[in-house]
Amino acid sequence: MPRILILKKPLLDGIRAIAVFEAAKGLLVLLAGLGLLNLLHRDVQAAAEQWVRFSHLNPASKYPRIFLDAAAQTTDARLWWLAAGAGAYAVVRFFEAYGLWRGRAWAEWLALVAGGLYVPVELYHLWHRFSWVKVGLLVANLAVVAYMAYALMHRKQQRRELGG
C-alpha cells in the first residue's frame, strides 16, 4: 500500500491559497474567452468604439488606439482561436488548482515552473516601462515561486523522514 504524504497544515493552507488564486485566474480567462465568443458575427470595431466611449477614454491616445486598431482587424476565425486559447489556459489553471488543492507534487512542480516562466517576461516589461503595479505583480509571482520551491523541499525532507 503506498504511503500518503501529509503536509503540515500551515504549508497546506498556503498551497491551497495559491490553488484558489490559480482557479480564479482560470475562471477570469474562461469568462473572457466566452465574452470573445459573444462577439462572433458582430461588428467588433463598433463594439470596441462603444466601449472606448463608455469608458470616457480618448480614442486618439495610445492604448485606446491600439485597442481600436486590433478590433478593426479581428475576424470570426481569430475570435475562435483566441477563445480556444483562453479555454486551454483555463483548463491548465483548473488542473493546477485541483492538484494543488489535493496536495499533489506534480501540481507544485507545475506551479513552480509556470510561475518561473513569467519572471523573465515580467522583468522585461518592468525594465522597459516601470510601474508599481508591475513591481507588485513581480513580487507576488516571486513569492509564489519561492513558496512552491519551499513546499517541494519540505516534501522531500518529509519523504526522507518517513523512509519513503
LINNORJO-V348190 format. One record per residue. N is the residue number from 0. NEAR is the number of other C-alpha atoms within 10 Angstrom. Layout:
((N & NEAR) (N & NEAR))
This chain:
((0 & 3) (1 & 5) (2 & 9) (3 & 8) (4 & 15) (5 & 11) (6 & 15) (7 & 12) (8 & 9) (9 & 9) (10 & 15) (11 & 17) (12 & 13) (13 & 17) (14 & 26) (15 & 19) (16 & 14) (17 & 21) (18 & 26) (19 & 18) (20 & 14) (21 & 22) (22 & 21) (23 & 16) (24 & 17) (25 & 24) (26 & 19) (27 & 14) (28 & 21) (29 & 21) (30 & 16) (31 & 16) (32 & 23) (33 & 18) (34 & 13) (35 & 20) (36 & 17) (37 & 11) (38 & 16) (39 & 16) (40 & 10) (41 & 11) (42 & 13) (43 & 21) (44 & 17) (45 & 13) (46 & 14) (47 & 18) (48 & 19) (49 & 12) (50 & 14) (51 & 17) (52 & 13) (53 & 9) (54 & 9) (55 & 9) (56 & 14) (57 & 12) (58 & 15) (59 & 10) (60 & 9) (61 & 9) (62 & 12) (63 & 18) (64 & 16) (65 & 13) (66 & 15) (67 & 21) (68 & 13) (69 & 13) (70 & 17) (71 & 15) (72 & 10) (73 & 16) (74 & 16) (75 & 15) (76 & 10) (77 & 13) (78 & 21) (79 & 17) (80 & 15) (81 & 17) (82 & 21) (83 & 17) (84 & 15) (85 & 21) (86 & 20) (87 & 16) (88 & 18) (89 & 23) (90 & 17) (91 & 15) (92 & 25) (93 & 20) (94 & 18) (95 & 25) (96 & 27) (97 & 18) (98 & 20) (99 & 27) (100 & 20) (101 & 14) (102 & 19) (103 & 13) (104 & 17) (105 & 13) (106 & 21) (107 & 26) (108 & 18) (109 & 18) (110 & 26) (111 & 22) (112 & 14) (113 & 15) (114 & 19) (115 & 16) (116 & 12) (117 & 13) (118 & 17) (119 & 11) (120 & 12) (121 & 16) (122 & 15) (123 & 11) (124 & 14) (125 & 17) (126 & 11) (127 & 8) (128 & 9) (129 & 12) (130 & 11) (131 & 9) (132 & 10) (133 & 16) (134 & 15) (135 & 11) (136 & 14) (137 & 20) (138 & 14) (139 & 13) (140 & 19) (141 & 17) (142 & 13) (143 & 19) (144 & 22) (145 & 15) (146 & 19) (147 & 26) (148 & 17) (149 & 14) (150 & 22) (151 & 17) (152 & 11) (153 & 15) (154 & 17) (155 & 14) (156 & 12) (157 & 16) (158 & 14) (159 & 10) (160 & 9) (161 & 10) (162 & 8) (163 & 11))
